[in-house]
């Protein structure tokens, strides 16, 4: 039988949570959502996600290993390139008219 989950146990688990882990998880989720929004051609939401990633990454300096931060900066660079590509593809048909 599963152990009962109480508000006290939830509070204890929250106290154990490291903020940098939550920020990394959020950045990962935003990166994944950016690609989904780009696929859906929702450039406004894509741009918002990219801006959020760019805002969050500097907060991790000194709190996570530099190699991890470098990997996440690469994620940011990749989604920025994908966004730029999506913007140029959206503008291209208008130029053909």
Buried (B, 14 or more C-beta within 10 A) or exposed (E): EEEEEEEEEEEEEEEEEEEBEEBBEEBEEBBEBBBEBBEEEBBEBBBBBBEBBBEBBEEBEEBBEEEEBEEBBEBBEEBBEBBEEBBEEEEEEEEEE
